Amino acid sequence: MDICTAAAIRGCIISFNVLSYRWPTECISPPKAGEQVIVTSSVSLPIGNASLVPSSAKEKVNASRNLGNKTQPLKSSKGEITHLENQGTLFRFTRILPTAMPTVYESVSPVSTFMKMDSLTTPHQQLLPNQNTSSDLLMVWSHYTAIPQPLMDKIDTFFKLNSERNIVFVCGSNECMDQIDEKLREHARILRLRLPALAKGSPLDDFVSKSAILKLLMGRKFQVLMHEVSVLLSLWTFGGLYIDIQSIKTSKVPAEYFKDEWMGNKSIFSISRFERRSQVIKNAMGVIQSAYSSHNRSQILKWDSDSILWSSKVLNYLKKRKIEVDLRKPVIKSLQGGHYGVLTHDNQTKVINNGDEIQTLAALQFLPFVDRFVDRDTWDITCIDTHKQTDNVDIFVNVTENTRKRKHDNETITIFLNAWYNAGDIIWPPKSNLNPLILSVYFGPNSWKKLFTEPGKNYLKEHGPVGARDQSTFQVLRDKNIPVYMSACLTLLIHNGNSDLKREDVLVVDVDRRAVELIVPYHIRKSAITAIHNLPSSMKFDIIARYEAANHLMEQYSRAKLVLTSRIHFALPCLAMEIPVVFVKTALSPKGERDRTDGLTELFHTVTVDKMMTSYKGMENFNWDKPEINPNREISMRFRDSMWQEIQKFPALRETAITFGRVPLKTGSRFNPNKRPVLTFFQVYTTNEVTRWNRRSLESIFYHHPNAKVRILSNALSQAKVSAFNKAGFHVQVRNYTLRGLLKRIQNLEPRTFTNPSEVFLKRLPVISKGSFWFSHETDLIRIIMLYLYGGVYMDTDVILVKSLQNLYNVTAWENKDHSALNGAVLKFDKHNPFLRECIKEFLDNYQQNVWGANGPLLLTRMAKKYPTWICNVSRAEDAQKEKSCIVRCLYRQSFYPIQFRELKTKCFIENGTFDMQRALLSEAFAVHLFHQFTKSYTKTTKPGTLCRYLLNNFCIFCSDLV
């Protein structure tokens, strides 16, 4: 069986809820260390051909699954597993397990650890923390693809024959969830596999968080390992009977198979049963964690989890059932298509540093596996799976030189092309068999001559938009009419696996000693750790060693409380890991280095030192003992979210990110340093789609209010339509509503005011809801009810925010200069505002069915005239955030309606904007209402140079998609 076969076959777990580990009843007492226990039974299996036979330890090992090469148990001379422990560029042998594993008894909660609300959802249900997710049958498809149809048919038949069982199906892809939901909704609850949620509090918690580096060592075999990890974690979380998806027979499972702990003679990962929180499974996870965390080059490709577990003797005390299972060809075939690669950087003729490798570590998080190395400068391809399995580390390292001439031109390789390109002899465009994601790129002037040939430009346009790492690259690509957005560096997406640890170290990374002495107080620098990250020349052609050194460096960074550096490629990963950064700029920095920092230094605490190293600017009030969070966090969030928008367009990358917990992206635990109140925004959707303009309206909210909570009221829109915002770390929730329910809430709040008007209105509702303007009138009523009940901001779905609304209080705005009409496209009110109360009562008492604006803008205007003493008119932007005592503050027209609807087509969509127009808009406006009803014919795209092009593409979150 080859590696791809093994990677695909582990698809199914079946489990039964149990509460604690116990020894089989056949055992009089727990066995002693090293004692073999064999239990027999006369039960026959409906799954494969089974018989219970005694088997020696040697037979157990020989029966392990073959992953392409015959594996042997790993033993030292004393019967203990040993491994190489990575210490940066040094390695040492470390003992990790005793010959006999100790038994640890512990109390077990009856509730699953699989509790996060966002990790256990289906289109039809959501498991709540007080629900028990244990089941009789639990199946896992951990792969990023759909389940092959022959297996789906087999699963369908099996479930129907065992329909009385409580079934939970855990899926590693959205396609899998759709398949199970469509065919097996009546039989199964569907959960999305999220490994960090399963691993939390288990021996594999740290391993799951930091396993990406293994992709560089294991090729496709990484899929096998992570499936086995998923199996162990599922058995630990849910317990029960595990049956490999290929081993399912279309027959009923006897009740006896849901009792005791046992395993098939082939493997835990073939057929087995364990109680929830089983000590055996806990010990097995500890063994896997210790073995694979070593990153032992010479051993890791020869290992499989079965031989490791048998060698550790954690499985010695189980019942053994001899079971024959079916071949697994359907899964093998479905997972063999496509390859995934990373860039390598062997052509470093001068100083070698880790910057390029750190870029690749960021890409690794999203790739399901890596089986190809692609050289950045030559585009030569190395097949990782051709590495010979040998005890000689040198052969392992140098085998890339022997495989570099192999041809791989007929295969498709998905790859991130995030790198620094500035060679005069650059080969461009890359090979046609690459399926590239071009983001976080720096194109230096030396490369432009070959980069911007017609084939070179066409390649960028075909695979665009291109994510520029810096402003100079962004500008030159835009000037060449190549679709481009500012992505900054992919390292902004690096995950911090040590975010919960206490941070104490101060790191100084590649900063001139004189600058450090000038800037940093003595009591800080005397204990600071100094690092120079130029690598020894011996690593020049050792790909794996360079990546290991980069990984070790990121591990060191993740534990720091403060980093000082003059290297942008080290500063940005720290930003992603929420580590305060002091970025040191000096006049001695080369021009190329200054170009690469354009537009990025505002993300850090930046200090500029003069040529003589005698004075500096910036950092005057910096607290060195308690460093503040990095400034302008919202800017880095936009860079990060734009990159994710492009990454998620690749299904395998999207599914991998979800499985490994890289999405939803974190907004930052310390993002709100001023502890400002979190605003709630309301929008109402009457359709089942989110248009590009609607999305830009939502994006503009988060552009200015990244911590906002957006509540969309709709009976047509699904949560899935806005899931991109949730995965990017923002809070958007679609809520269904009934008008009767909303009116009941205001009745409960003020029964004397609203009971009679509400009841009378509801009796009329069947008739008035058939009116031609009801869809608009209903939204008019909903917005004022929600603001009255909860307070916050209401915003139409065709409004673009251009400023924060944080310091506005109880506001609406005039739509015209003569103050003859108010508009309700943007409203911000405290809850229980009396003006809103009177507006609701007016709507219910005097509803006008046949006039479009009668119950919206005209209603607000009538009530403002009815209660003139409640109104304060505000005529200037600088006054808009004052006069908090007014019940209603009516802002000047330019605040929300700077362009009147009759002029929008011409001034915003047709004529080119001017700098003065843009400056006037930004100085006076808080929002711009685009009046979709009158401008919908222009929604497909916007004309370059127009004001609307600027509005729709400047206040964005997912900026890679030009509107």
Buried (B, 14 or more C-beta within 10 A) or exposed (E): EBBBBBBBBBBBBBBBBBBBBBBBEEEEEEBEEEEEBBBEBEBEBBBBEBBBEEBEBEEBBBBBBBBBEEBEBBEEEEBBBBBBBBEEBEBEEEEBBBBBBEBEEEEBEEEBBBBBEEBBBBEEEEBEEEBEBBBBBBBBBBBBBBBBEEBBEBBBBBBEBBEEBBBBBBBBBBBBBBBBBEBBBEBBBBBBBBBBBBBBEBBBBBBBBBBBBBBBBBBBBBBBBBBBBBBBBBBBBBBBBBBBBBBBBEEEBEEEBBBBBBBBBBBBBBBBBBBBBBBBBBBBBBBBBBBBBBBBBBBBBBBBBBBBBBBBBBBBBBBBBBBBBBEBBBBBBBBBEBBBBBBBBBEBEEEBBBBBBBBBBBBBBBBBBBBBBBBBBEBBBBBBBEBEBBEEBEBBBEBBEEBBEEEBEEBBBBBBBBBBBBBEEBEBBBBEBBBBBBBBBBBBBBBBEBBBEEEBBEBBBEBBBBBBBBBBBBBBBBEBEBBBBBBBBBBBBBBBBBBEEEBEBBBBBBBBEEBBEBBBEEEBBEEBEBBEBEBEEEBBBBBBBBBBBBBBBBBBBBBBBBBBBBBBBBBBBBBBBBBBBBBBBBEEBEEBBBBBBBBBBEBBBBBBBBEEBEEBEBBEEBEBEEBEBBBEBBBBBBBBBBBBBBBBEBBBBBBBBBBBBBBBBBBBEEBBEEEEEEBBBBBBBBEEEBBBBBBBBBBBBBBBBBBBBBBBBBEEBEBEBBBBBBBBBBBBEBEEBEBEEBBBBBBEBBEEBBBEBBEEBBEEBEEBEEBEBBEBBBBBBBBBBBBBBBBBBBBBBBBBBBBEBBEBBBBBBBBEEEBEBBBBBBBBBBBBBEBBBBBBBBBBEEBBBEEBBBBBBBBBBBBBEEBEEBBBBBEEBEBBBBEEEBBBBBBBBBBBBBBBBEEBBEBBBEBEBEEEBBEEBEEBBBBBBBBBEEBEEBBEEBBEEBBBBBBBBBBBBBBBBBB
